[in-house]
Amino acid sequence: MHIYRLICTLGFGLGLFGAPYQVASAAYPDRPVHIVVPFAAGGATDLAARIIAPALQSRLGQPVVVDNKAGAGATIGTT
């Protein structure tokens, strides 16, 4: 039981030691955001994505691109 407590304490201490360095990372998102629609253009899903994209773009401050990847029963766009 003593070794388990020692390992947990060391792990917690190392986690706190590395925390300040995570704050210095780049703000998300740092490149364009892609919304993948697994259906053909002109459908209801495509329309919903294109309505959401401008609001998301203004909120994130990054370009938002709607990608339509239709085919294979939506498997291509889903993967």
N, C-alpha and C positions, 0 to 999 in steps of 0.2 A: 504494500500500500504506500510505503514511503517513496519508492521510486516513481510510482504513478503521480504522486503529488509534486515531485520534483520536475518531472517532464511537463506537467500542466503549467507549472509556474514559469518554467523557462519559455515555453511556447507562448504564453500570455505576454511575458516581458518582451520577447522578440516582436510580437505583433504590435505592441505599443511603440516600440523603437522605430518600426518601419512606417508608421502611420503618417508622420509629417511629410514624408517624401511623396506620398500619394496625392497630396493637395497641390503639389507643383506641376502635375500633369496637365496636358492641353485640355481645353474646354471641349465637351462633346456637343454637337458633332463638329469635326474640323474639316469635313469635306462634304460634297453633295449627298443628299439623302435620296435613296431610290425606293419608291413604292412599287412593288411587283404585283401586278394584277394578272392572275392566271387564266384570264378569259380574253376574248377578242375585244378590240376597241369598239366603242359604241354601245356596249351593254350597260346594265344597271351598276355593276361593280366598277366599271371604268368611270362612269359618270360620278359615282360617289367619291372615288379616289381623286378625280380632277376637281371636285368641289372642295375637298379637304386640303389639297396641296397648297393653294395660296395662303390659307390661314396658318398652316404648319410652317410654311416658308417665312412668313413674317414673325412668327413666334420664335423659331429657331435661329433665324438670321443666316440661313444657308439655303442654297437652291434645292428645290424638291422636284425630282423627276419621276414621272409616272411611266413605268415600263410594262407594256402588255406582252406577256409570253403565253400565248394560247397554244393548245395542242395536247394530244394524248390524254384527253379527259381531265385537263387542268393539272396533270402530274408534272409537266415541265415547269410551269410557273410556281408550283408549290415547292418543288425541290430547290 
